[in-house]
Amino acid sequence: MAKASRERTLRILSAVPKVVRERLRPVIEAQAAEVVAMQKRLVPAESGALRKSIRWRMGSFEVASSANLTAGGGRRGGAKGGGLAVTGDPDLTATIVAGDREAFYARFVEFGTKAHRIRPKTRGGSLAIGGRVLAPGEAVSHPGARPRPFFFGPFRVSRKRIKRRVATATGKAVREAAAT
């Protein structure tokens, strides 16, 4: 059912005249930039890497890791190298992403983590935590981290306003295109 609905929507969008697309793109870009600004204000900043990693893109693109957080956008699928591919219309799809190779922990900040044991990745390998090198086979307990949501909240809060602005711009563009 969802696939048929998506295909129907894509068919309708492909029929949208170029003039309407040209009028909608700036509106969609402005809304994406507004949500990103709100997310950057809310993100907890220690090193600033996570804040710098929050960005938006129009159309299709690939992100480095499936651990990245994405909102909006088109269809998601696997990318080469374990990343995440987001495909969408270049004029009508905006996707917001948080996290990159440096700020891989975006998901952990947004949703938190439960208590867990940290061990070296390889048998007999060593691991340094807090300046202390663990002996081979030794593990430490991590108490977990509480969630500090910064990503999906602004997206959810803005969703109705974004839909309303895009619908208004669409109607205005269609009337303008019909008048010519």
Phi and psi in degrees as GROMACS dihedral restraints (atoms count N, CA, C in turn):
[ dihedral_restraints ]
;  ai    aj    ak    al  type     phi  dphi    fc
    3     4     5     6     1   -64.9    20    10
    4     5     6     7     1   -38.7    20    10
    6     7     8     9     1   -64.9    20    10
    7     8     9    10     1   -42.7    20    10
    9    10    11    12     1   -63.6    20    10
   10    11    12    13     1   -40.4    20    10
   12    13    14    15     1   -65.0    20    10
   13    14    15    16     1   -42.5    20    10
   15    16    17    18     1   -64.1    20    10
   16    17    18    19     1   -44.5    20    10
   18    19    20    21     1   -64.6    20    10
   19    20    21    22     1   -37.9    20    10
   21    22    23    24     1   -64.3    20    10
   22    23    24    25     1   -43.4    20    10
   24    25    26    27     1   -62.2    20    10
   25    26    27    28     1   -44.3    20    10
   27    28    29    30     1   -63.1    20    10
   28    29    30    31     1   -37.4    20    10
   30    31    32    33     1   -63.9    20    10
   31    32    33    34     1   -42.1    20    10
   33    34    35    36     1   -65.6    20    10
   34    35    36    37     1   -44.5    20    10
   36    37    38    39     1   -63.1    20    10
   37    38    39    40     1   -35.1    20    10
   39    40    41    42     1   -68.6    20    10
   40    41    42    43     1   -20.4    20    10
   42    43    44    45     1   -87.3    20    10
   43    44    45    46     1    -8.2    20    10
   45    46    47    48     1   -66.5    20    10
   46    47    48    49     1   127.9    20    10
   48    49    50    51     1   -60.4    20    10
   49    50    51    52     1   153.7    20    10
   51    52    53    54     1   -58.1    20    10
   52    53    54    55     1   -37.6    20    10
   54    55    56    57     1   -60.0    20    10
   55    56    57    58     1   -43.7    20    10
   57    58    59    60     1   -64.8    20    10
   58    59    60    61     1   -43.4    20    10
   60    61    62    63     1   -58.3    20    10
   61    62    63    64     1   -43.6    20    10
   63    64    65    66     1   -63.5    20    10
   64    65    66    67     1   -33.4    20    10
   66    67    68    69     1   -77.4    20    10
   67    68    69    70     1   -31.2    20    10
   69    70    71    72     1   -78.8    20    10
   70    71    72    73     1   -36.2    20    10
   72    73    74    75     1   -53.3    20    10
   73    74    75    76     1   -48.8    20    10
   75    76    77    78     1   -62.3    20    10
   76    77    78    79     1   -33.6    20    10
   78    79    80    81     1   -66.7    20    10
   79    80    81    82     1   -45.6    20    10
   81    82    83    84     1   -64.5    20    10
   82    83    84    85     1   -41.7    20    10
   84    85    86    87     1   -61.4    20    10
   85    86    87    88     1   -42.8    20    10
   87    88    89    90     1   -63.8    20    10
   88    89    90    91     1   -40.4    20    10
   90    91    92    93     1   -66.8    20    10
   91    92    93    94     1   -41.4    20    10
   93    94    95    96     1   -63.1    20    10
   94    95    96    97     1   -43.3    20    10
   96    97    98    99     1   -63.6    20    10
   97    98    99   100     1   -36.5    20    10
   99   100   101   102     1   -65.3    20    10
  100   101   102   103     1   -44.4    20    10
  102   103   104   105     1   -64.9    20    10
  103   104   105   106     1   -42.7    20    10
  105   106   107   108     1   -61.5    20    10
  106   107   108   109     1   -42.5    20    10
  108   109   110   111     1   -60.8    20    10
  109   110   111   112     1   -42.0    20    10
  111   112   113   114     1   -64.3    20    10
  112   113   114   115     1   -42.6    20    10
  114   115   116   117     1   -63.2    20    10
  115   116   117   118     1   -41.1    20    10
  117   118   119   120     1   -66.2    20    10
  118   119   120   121     1   -30.7    20    10
  120   121   122   123     1   -70.3    20    10
  121   122   123   124     1   -32.3    20    10
  123   124   125   126     1   -89.1    20    10
  124   125   126   127     1   -21.2    20    10
  126   127   128   129     1   -67.9    20    10
  127   128   129   130     1   133.8    20    10
  129   130   131   132     1   -68.0    20    10
  130   131   132   133     1   133.3    20    10
  132   133   134   135     1  -118.7    20    10
  133   134   135   136     1   117.6    20    10
  135   136   137   138     1  -106.7    20    10
  136   137   138   139     1   -60.3    20    10
  138   139   140   141     1   -96.5    20    10
  139   140   141   142     1   -19.0    20    10
  141   142   143   144     1    90.5    20    10
  142   143   144   145     1    -6.4    20    10
  144   145   146   147     1   -65.2    20    10
  145   146   147   148     1   -40.7    20    10
  147   148   149   150     1   -66.7    20    10
  148   149   150   151     1   -42.3    20    10
  150   151   152   153     1   -61.0    20    10
  151   152   153   154     1   -43.3    20    10
  153   154   155   156     1   -66.5    20    10
  154   155   156   157     1   -25.5    20    10
  156   157   158   159     1   -80.3    20    10
  157   158   159   160     1   -12.2    20    10
  159   160   161   162     1   -77.4    20    10
  160   161   162   163     1   123.2    20    10
  162   163   164   165     1  -155.1    20    10
  163   164   165   166     1   169.6    20    10
  165   166   167   168     1  -131.0    20    10
  166   167   168   169     1   155.3    20    10
  168   169   170   171     1  -140.3    20    10
  169   170   171   172     1   148.4    20    10
  171   172   173   174     1   -96.8    20    10
  172   173   174   175     1   144.0    20    10
  174   175   176   177     1    76.6    20    10
  175   176   177   178     1  -154.7    20    10
  177   178   179   180     1   -86.7    20    10
  178   179   180   181     1   145.1    20    10
  180   181   182   183     1  -165.1    20    10
  181   182   183   184     1   170.1    20    10
  183   184   185   186     1  -120.1    20    10
  184   185   186   187     1   140.4    20    10
  186   187   188   189     1  -106.7    20    10
  187   188   189   190     1   157.2    20    10
  189   190   191   192     1   -65.1    20    10
  190   191   192   193     1   -33.3    20    10
  192   193   194   195     1  -143.0    20    10
  193   194   195   196     1   148.4    20    10
  195   196   197   198     1   -73.9    20    10
  196   197   198   199     1    -3.5    20    10
  198   199   200   201     1   -79.1    20    10
  199   200   201   202     1    -9.9    20    10
  201   202   203   204     1   -67.4    20    10
  202   203   204   205     1   151.6    20    10
  204   205   206   207     1   -94.3    20    10
  205   206   207   208     1   134.7    20    10
  207   208   209   210     1  -130.5    20    10
  208   209   210   211     1   144.5    20    10
  210   211   212   213     1  -136.0    20    10
  211   212   213   214     1   144.8    20    10
  213   214   215   216     1    73.9    20    10
  214   215   216   217     1  -151.6    20    10
  216   217   218   219     1    78.4    20    10
  217   218   219   220     1  -177.0    20    10
  219   220   221   222     1   -93.2    20    10
  220   221   222   223     1  -146.3    20    10
  222   223   224   225     1   -77.5    20    10
  223   224   225   226     1   139.8    20    10
  225   226   227   228     1  -101.6    20    10
  226   227   228   229     1   144.9    20    10
  228   229   230   231     1  -156.6    20    10
  229   230   231   232     1   171.1    20    10
  231   232   233   234     1   -70.9    20    10
  232   233   234   235     1   146.4    20    10
  234   235   236   237     1  -118.5    20    10
  235   236   237   238     1   162.9    20    10
  237   238   239   240     1   -63.4    20    10
  238   239   240   241     1   145.0    20    10
  240   241   242   243     1    80.1    20    10
  241   242   243   244     1    15.5    20    10
  243   244   245   246     1    81.6    20    10
  244   245   246   247     1     8.7    20    10
  246   247   248   249     1   -82.4    20    10
  247   248   249   250     1  -163.3    20    10
  249   250   251   252     1  -129.1    20    10
  250   251   252   253     1   125.9    20    10
  252   253   254   255     1  -102.5    20    10
  253   254   255   256     1   130.0    20    10
  255   256   257   258     1  -116.1    20    10
  256   257   258   259     1   119.5    20    10
  258   259   260   261     1  -109.9    20    10
  259   260   261   262     1   139.5    20    10
  261   262   263   264     1  -168.0    20    10
  262   263   264   265     1   171.0    20    10
  264   265   266   267     1   -64.7    20    10
  265   266   267   268     1   130.8    20    10
  267   268   269   270     1   -64.0    20    10
  268   269   270   271     1   -24.1    20    10
  270   271   272   273     1   -99.7    20    10
  271   272   273   274     1   -21.6    20    10
  273   274   275   276     1  -120.2    20    10
  274   275   276   277     1     8.2    20    10
  276   277   278   279     1  -124.3    20    10
  277   278   279   280     1   121.8    20    10
  279   280   281   282     1  -118.6    20    10
  280   281   282   283     1   132.2    20    10
  282   283   284   285     1  -122.8    20    10
  283   284   285   286     1   132.1    20    10
  285   286   287   288     1  -102.4    20    10
  286   287   288   289     1   135.1    20    10
  288   289   290   291     1  -130.5    20    10
  289   290   291   292     1   141.3    20    10
  291   292   293   294     1  -126.8    20    10
  292   293   294   295     1   134.3    20    10
  294   295   296   297     1   106.9    20    10
  295   296   297   298     1   146.0    20    10
  297   298   299   300     1  -154.1    20    10
  298   299   300   301     1  -164.5    20    10
  300   301   302   303     1   -61.5    20    10
  301   302   303   304     1   -34.4    20    10
  303   304   305   306     1   -81.4    20    10
  304   305   306   307     1   -41.5    20    10
  306   307   308   309     1  -104.2    20    10
  307   308   309   310     1    56.0    20    10
  309   310   311   312     1   -66.9    20    10
  310   311   312   313     1   -13.5    20    10
  312   313   314   315     1   -91.3    20    10
  313   314   315   316     1    13.2    20    10
  315   316   317   318     1   -53.8    20    10
  316   317   318   319     1   -44.2    20    10
  318   319   320   321     1   -62.0    20    10
  319   320   321   322     1   -38.2    20    10
  321   322   323   324     1   -68.2    20    10
  322   323   324   325     1   -36.0    20    10
  324   325   326   327     1   -70.1    20    10
  325   326   327   328     1   -45.6    20    10
  327   328   329   330     1   -63.9    20    10
  328   329   330   331     1   -46.1    20    10
  330   331   332   333     1  -106.2    20    10
  331   332   333   334     1   -10.7    20    10
  333   334   335   336     1    78.9    20    10
  334   335   336   337     1   176.4    20    10
  336   337   338   339     1  -135.0    20    10
  337   338   339   340     1   155.4    20    10
  339   340   341   342     1   -93.0    20    10
  340   341   342   343     1   166.6    20    10
  342   343   344   345     1   -59.1    20    10
  343   344   345   346     1   139.6    20    10
  345   346   347   348     1  -156.1    20    10
  346   347   348   349     1   166.8    20    10
  348   349   350   351     1   -98.3    20    10
  349   350   351   352     1   139.7    20    10
  351   352   353   354     1  -110.1    20    10
  352   353   354   355     1   124.4    20    10
  354   355   356   357     1  -127.2    20    10
  355   356   357   358     1   158.6    20    10
  357   358   359   360     1   -60.6    20    10
  358   359   360   361     1   147.0    20    10
  360   361   362   363     1   -71.5    20    10
  361   362   363   364     1   -30.5    20    10
  363   364   365   366     1  -110.8    20    10
  364   365   366   367     1   147.1    20    10
  366   367   368   369     1   -62.7    20    10
  367   368   369   370     1   128.8    20    10
  369   370   371   372     1    81.0    20    10
  370   371   372   373     1    -1.9    20    10
  372   373   374   375     1   -78.6    20    10
  373   374   375   376     1   165.5    20    10
  375   376   377   378     1  -112.6    20    10
  376   377   378   379     1   163.0    20    10
  378   379   380   381     1  -145.3    20    10
  379   380   381   382     1   133.9    20    10
  381   382   383   384     1  -105.0    20    10
  382   383   384   385     1   124.8    20    10
  384   385   386   387     1  -130.9    20    10
  385   386   387   388     1   121.7    20    10
  387   388   389   390     1    60.1    20    10
  388   389   390   391     1    34.4    20    10
  390   391   392   393     1    83.2    20    10
  391   392   393   394     1    -5.3    20    10
  393   394   395   396     1  -104.5    20    10
  394   395   396   397     1   129.1    20    10
  396   397   398   399     1   -91.6    20    10
  397   398   399   400     1   124.6    20    10
  399   400   401   402     1   -78.4    20    10
  400   401   402   403     1   145.1    20    10
  402   403   404   405     1   -71.2    20    10
  403   404   405   406     1   154.7    20    10
  405   406   407   408     1   -54.6    20    10
  406   407   408   409     1   131.2    20    10
  408   409   410   411     1    86.1    20    10
  409   410   411   412     1   -12.1    20    10
  411   412   413   414     1   -78.0    20    10
  412   413   414   415     1   149.5    20    10
  414   415   416   417     1  -135.4    20    10
  415   416   417   418     1   158.2    20    10
  417   418   419   420     1  -123.6    20    10
  418   419   420   421     1   155.6    20    10
  420   421   422   423     1   -94.8    20    10
  421   422   423   424     1   131.7    20    10
  423   424   425   426     1  -102.8    20    10
  424   425   426   427     1   130.1    20    10
  426   427   428   429     1   -73.1    20    10
  427   428   429   430     1    -7.6    20    10
  429   430   431   432     1    93.1    20    10
  430   431   432   433     1   170.1    20    10
  432   433   434   435     1  -132.3    20    10
  433   434   435   436     1   138.2    20    10
  435   436   437   438     1   -74.2    20    10
  436   437   438   439     1   150.4    20    10
  438   439   440   441     1   -66.2    20    10
  439   440   441   442     1   139.8    20    10
  441   442   443   444     1  -129.4    20    10
  442   443   444   445     1    77.0    20    10
  444   445   446   447     1   -61.4    20    10
  445   446   447   448     1   132.1    20    10
  447   448   449   450     1  -138.4    20    10
  448   449   450   451     1   -16.9    20    10
  450   451   452   453     1   -97.7    20    10
  451   452   453   454     1   -60.2    20    10
  453   454   455   456     1   -77.7    20    10
  454   455   456   457     1   -26.7    20    10
  456   457   458   459     1   -57.1    20    10
  457   458   459   460     1   -55.5    20    10
  459   460   461   462     1   -60.0    20    10
  460   461   462   463     1   -35.2    20    10
  462   463   464   465     1   -64.1    20    10
  463   464   465   466     1   -46.0    20    10
  465   466   467   468     1   -67.7    20    10
  466   467   468   469     1   -40.4    20    10
  468   469   470   471     1   -64.0    20    10
  469   470   471   472     1   -36.3    20    10
  471   472   473   474     1   -88.1    20    10
  472   473   474   475     1   -12.4    20    10
  474   475   476   477     1   -54.0    20    10
  475   476   477   478     1   -48.8    20    10
  477   478   479   480     1   -65.0    20    10
  478   479   480   481     1   -41.9    20    10
  480   481   482   483     1   -64.2    20    10
  481   482   483   484     1   -41.0    20    10
  483   484   485   486     1   -62.8    20    10
  484   485   486   487     1   -47.6    20    10
  486   487   488   489     1   -58.9    20    10
  487   488   489   490     1   -41.5    20    10
  489   490   491   492     1   -64.7    20    10
  490   491   492   493     1   -45.0    20    10
  492   493   494   495     1   -65.5    20    10
  493   494   495   496     1   -40.5    20    10
  495   496   497   498     1   -67.9    20    10
  496   497   498   499     1   -40.8    20    10
  498   499   500   501     1   -63.7    20    10
  499   500   501   502     1   -42.1    20    10
  501   502   503   504     1   -62.4    20    10
  502   503   504   505     1   -45.7    20    10
  504   505   506   507     1   -64.9    20    10
  505   506   507   508     1   -37.0    20    10
  507   508   509   510     1   -63.5    20    10
  508   509   510   511     1   -49.6    20    10
  510   511   512   513     1   -58.7    20    10
  511   512   513   514     1   -43.8    20    10
  513   514   515   516     1   -63.8    20    10
  514   515   516   517     1   -43.4    20    10
  516   517   518   519     1   -67.2    20    10
  517   518   519   520     1   -39.3    20    10
  519   520   521   522     1   -66.2    20    10
  520   521   522   523     1   -43.3    20    10
  522   523   524   525     1   -62.9    20    10
  523   524   525   526     1   -40.0    20    10
  525   526   527   528     1   -65.3    20    10
  526   527   528   529     1   -43.2    20    10
  528   529   530   531     1   -68.0    20    10
  529   530   531   532     1   -35.0    20    10
  531   532   533   534     1   -72.0    20    10
  532   533   534   535     1   -29.1    20    10
  534   535   536   537     1   -73.5    20    10
  535   536   537   538     1   -22.2    20    10
